[in-house]
């Protein structure tokens, strides 16, 4: 999924956010952020003041950032891609749930 300044990719390894050089510099992050599934705790879909969709990936141990413009894990998508943004958020949430359930079942079977 792409936005004007960033691209968000979901893979078997986790989530990758690739930013333009200027956007990465403004947010004080590397151009490419690789977030493994063990660090992803979820995702939310928000709306900007102008009505554009924003996907925010929730990351364990990351500082909570109020403004999406300062969030290194937020991607504002193109206007017509709101449905795609919603699908990406659901995909990330599903993957986090499946992995959490798997870890809980593995821990439960190790105890028994």
N, C-alpha and C positions, 0 to 999 in steps of 0.2 A: 504494500500500500504506500502510495507516495503523497507527499505534500509539496508545498512550494519550496521549502528549505530542507526537507528531510524525507527519508524513506525508511519504512518499518518492514522488516521481513521476519516471518515466523518459520522456524525450521525444527528439525528433530533435536537439535542441540540447545535451542532457546530462542531468544529474540535478538535481532540485530537492528540497531538504529544507525543509519548513515546520514550525516549532515553535510551541508555545504560548508566550505571553509569559514565563511563569515558567520554563519549561525553557530557553528562549533565554538568560534572565538568569543562570540557574544555570551554564550552559556558557560564558557570556561571548561569545555570538555573536549575530548578527542573527537575527531571526525567520525570515527566508528566506535560504537559501544556494543560489545557482545555481552549479553546477560544470559547466563545459563539458567536452565529450568529450576535448579536448586535455589536460586536467588530471586526468581519471579514469584511474587505472592498474589498476583492478580492484575487486572486491568479495568479501567473505567472509561466510559465515554462521556465527555463533557461538551458543552456548547459555549463558544466564545460569545462576547457581547454582540457581535455581528451575525451570529447564528451559524458559524462554521463548526464542524465537528472536530473535537480534539481527543485523541487517544492518549491516555496516560497509563504507562506501564508501572505497576507498583513493584518496588524492589525492596527486599529485606535489607535492613540496616541503612537504608538511604534516608537522608534528611527529608522531612516533609516540606515541600515548597508550595507556597500558596498560589503564586502566579504561574500559569502554564508557560509563559515566556521565559521563565527562569528555570523551569524543570528540565533536567537533562534527559528525562525519560518520557517527554511529551512530544507528540507530533500532531500538528494541525494539518488536516487533510483538505483536499480541494472540495469546493462546494457540492459538486455532484456525487461525491464519494461517501456520503453519510451512511448509506446501506453497507458499503464495503467496510467502513470503520466499525460499524456495529457487529458485523460478522467477525472481524479480527478480534474485537474485544471478547466475543463469545468463544472463539477458538482458544484464546489465551486462558480464559476462565476455565474452560473445559479441561484443557491440558493440565492446569494447576490442580484442579479437583482430582483428576485421574491419578496424577503422581502422588498427591497427598494420600489418597485412599490406598494406593499401592504400598506406600511407606508404612502406613498404619497397619495394614494387613501383614506385611513382612515383620514388623515389630511384634505384632500379636502372636504370630506363629513361632517366632523365636523364643517367646516366653513360655509357650505351652509345650 
